[in-house]
Amino acid sequence: MENLAHVDAALNYQAETSARPVTYQYTPPPGVPQSTRKNDPRMTPIYDGRPITNELSLDLQGFTLIHQHSAVTDFYDERQVREIYYPEMERLVKAHTGAARTLVFDHIVRSVPKVKRGEKGVKSPATAVHNDYTLKSAPQRVRDLLPAAEAEELLKHRFAVINVWRPIRGPLRDAPVALCDARTISMKDFVASDLLYPDRNGEVYTVVYNPAHRWYYFPDMQVDEALLLKCYDSAQDGRARMTAHTAFVDPTTPADEPGRESIEVRTLVFYPPA
């Protein structure tokens, strides 16, 4: 790792707190803050993962970089994303993991230019260190999405939540994604935090700073490249169960670089019974 090129950038960790952080995903009641999360920015070396791509895996580091050409011609077209991209990603994740079944259940399109124009249906890059699911919320998502009896049967066996993240425009230089090597994270670094929606409550992990963390990124990602990121794994056999990620400001990015455009999908992954 010492021989890998790196950039030094500020990552927004969770400040130490005795209160459980809460973030509203809609306009909160009058007088209630949108979020009680407090950032603890830390200058951190983020290493270029490209030279070690072949050494990375979901079960060791919790992430990997792959190539995949999508037939989607417009990632802002909801119909194309659901009818073309969802099945593509289900096949991709199934082939990569050896799963018996995969189910894409959600996606987010992020576009700095469209957010600046006030357009709906897109989000800005997520700039706080986090993991999308917790030991509690990942199984709950299975129960939320599938019939009760089917969900309980599937939860008896190994399952995972894997995100697939890719640029919509490339090369991507604005707000790239940093990923933490799962082997360097301790469970005590995770802080369960509430996400409040109009119709349900979710739970994610924010992350407190630990100097042992080792971060990587993949500069200049193209549209035919994608990151697989493990957000949860029910297996407790020593493999990576989850990791952390965040967008960050790369100090080498030119000031006039176009704003980031990306798409991520979340996938339930069910493995054959042992």
N, C-alpha and C positions, 0 to 999 in steps of 0.2 A: 504493500500500500504506500510505503514511503516514496516509491519511485513514480507514483501516479501524479499527474498534474492536478492542481486543485485551485479553487477560488475560495476566498474568505468572504463570507456573507453573514448578515444578521438573520437568525432564525427566531421566530416568535414562539418561544416556549410558554407554558402556563406558569404564572407566578405562584409561589407557594401560598396556599390558602387553606383555612379551616372550614370554609363554607363550600358547598357543592356548586360549581359554576352552572349557570342557567342561561340559555340563549333562546330567544323567541325567533321562530321562522316566519312570523307574521307580525303585524303591528301590535305591540303589547298594550295593555290597558294604560290609561293616562297616568303619568307619574312613575311608571315602571320602566326601568332601563331595557334597551333591546338585548343587552347581554351583561352579565356580571363577571364575565371572564376578564382577567387582567393579564397582559402580556409581560413576559420577562425576556426581552431580546438578548441574544447571545451571539457574539461573533464566532463563527464556526467554520472550519475547513470542510469543503464539500468536494469530494474527489471525482474525477472523470472516470466513470465506470466502463467506458467503451473498451479500453485495453483488456479488461477482465470479463467481458460479456460472457464468454464461454464457461466461466467459473461460477456464474450466478445461477441460483435456482430458488424456486418458491419455498422449498423445504429447508434451505440453509439460511439465505439472507432474507427471504420473504418476498423477493421481487426478481424479475428478469426482463430482459429486452428481447423482443422478437420482431420478425418482419411479417407483414400481412398486407396484401393489397385488397382493399375493399371495393365492391361494386357500387357503393353509394356515390352519387355524383353531387349531392347537396346535403351536408350534415345538418343544415338548418331546416330541412324538410322532415317534419315529424313522421310522415307516412313512410318515407324511405328508411329512416332510422329504425322504425319498428318492424317494417316488413322485410327489409334487406339486412340491415346491420345487426339486429338482435339475433337472427338465425346464424349469421356469419360468426358472431362472437360466441354463441353457444357451441358451435362446431369447433371453433378454435380452442376454447378452454377445455372442452371435452378431450380433444386430441392431445393437448399439452399435459393434462393432468391424469389421464386414464380413468376419468370419472365414468360412472354408469349413466349419469343424467346431469344435464346442466339447464339452468333457467335464468335468463336475463330478466330482471324485474324492475329495472330503473335505469335512467340515464340523466346526465347533466351536460348541457352545452355551456361552455364558458367563452365569452367573447368580450374583450376589453373595448374594441371599437363600438360594438352594438350597445354595451352598457353605457358608454359615454354619450351615445345618441339617445338614450332613454328608451331603447326598444325592450319589449317584454319577452319573456321566455328564455332569457339567458342570464348567466351569473358572472361575477368577477372571479378571478383566481382565488382559491382559499389560501390565505397567508398566515395561518397559525398551525403549529405542529399538532397533528392529531392522527387518530385512527378511526375509521368510520363505524366500527362496531365493537361491542364489549362482550365479555363472557355471558352477560345477560341478554343483550339486545340482539345478538346474532341468532340464537335459537328462537327468540320471540318473533323475529322477522319471518322465519319458516312458518310459525303458527299463524302469523298475520296473512300470509299469502296463499296457503294451501288448506284444503279441508282438514278438519281437526284430526280425524282418524289417520289420514295419510301423513300428516305432519308428524304425529307422535310416532308412527312406525319409522319414518325416515330419520327422526332424531335418535333412534336407538343405534344408529350406525354413524360412521364418520361422515361429516359434511364440512364444507368450507364456504366462505364468501370471498370471491376473488374479483377485483376490479380490473377492467381493461381501460387504459388511458392512452389517448393518441392526439397528436396535433391535427387540426383541420387545415392549417396553412403551415408550410415549412420553407426553409429551416426555422424551427422555433427557437428564438433567442430571448424573448421577453417572458419573464415569470416562469422559468423552467421549474420542473418538479424535482425536489430533493427527497431521497428515500433513505431511511435509516436501516442499517444492517440489523436484522432481528436478533442476531446473536449478541449484540451489544446493549440491548434494552432489557431492563429488569421489570417485572410486573409492578414493582413499587414506583416506577416512573410514570405509570398510567394513572390518570385522575378521571373517574367516572363523572360525566357532565351531561346535563339534560338538554335536549333539543325539543322545544315545545311547538307542535303544529296545531292548527285549528281542530283537527280530528283525532290526534293521537300524540303520545309522548314518546320520543326516541331517546336513545342514550349512546353517546360516543365517548371515546377516550381523548382527553387532552393530555399533554405530556410535560412533565417538569424536566428541567435541565439535569443532565448527567454527563460529566466529561468523558465517560467511557463510550458514548454514542459515536458511531462512525457513519458518516453521510456520503451519499453518492448522487451523481446526476449524469445525464446523457446529453451533452451539448449538441445543438443543431439538429434536433430530431426532425425527421421528415414524415410526410403523411402516410408512408408505407411502413412506419415503425410504430410499435405499440409497447407499452409497459404492462406486464401482468403484476399485480400487487395483491398480496394476501392480507386480507383484513380480519380473517378469523379462520381457525381450524380447530375442530373439536378433538383431533388426535392429541394425546398427551404422552407421546413416545419419544420426545426429544427434538422433533422437527420444529421449525418455526410455526408458531401459532398465530402471530400477527406482527405487524411492524408499525411504523409511523411515516408520515409524509407531509409535505407542505410545498407550496410555491415559494419562491424566494427571488430577491432582486440580485441578479448576476451583475457584479460591478464591471464586467467586461462588455456588457451589452451596450451598443451604441444608443445615444439619446434619441435618435430618430427611428429606432427600430419599430416596426408595426406591432401593435398590441397583440397579446396572446389570444389565439383561438384554438379551442380543444374540445374534445368530447370524452366522457368517461361513462362506462356502463358497469353496473353491479350485477354479479352473477352468483346464484346459489349453485353449489357443486356437491353432488351426492355420489359417494363412492360405493362400489359393490360391497355387500356384507363380507366381513372378514371370515 
